[in-house]
Amino acid sequence: MDILVVDNFVFVKTEQPDWENNDKWTVKFKMD
């Protein structure tokens, strides 16, 4: 699993590491 942290968002990617394919990303709030 690849995790990209951008400011207050955590982008979690469970597919192949195709970083440009945003359709496969799920966005979760970083609640800490």
N, C-alpha and C positions, 0 to 999 in steps of 0.2 A: 504494500500500500504506500502510495506517495501522498505526503501531506505538505501543502503549501500554506504558510501563515502570512496573511496580508492584513496589517493593522488589526482590526477587531474580528476579522473573518478567518475561518479555517476552511480551506478548500481540500476536500478529501477525494482522492482519485483512486478507484479500485480497478480500473481497466489498464490496458497497456499504457506505458509512459509516453503517450502522445500529448504533450503539453499544450499543443495548439488546438486540440479538439475539445472545446469547452462544453460541448453537448454531453460529454461523459462525466462532467464534474458535478459533485453535489456540494452545496454551500451550507455550512453550519456556523452558527454564532459561537464565538469564543466567549464563554460566560465567566471566565475568571476575572 
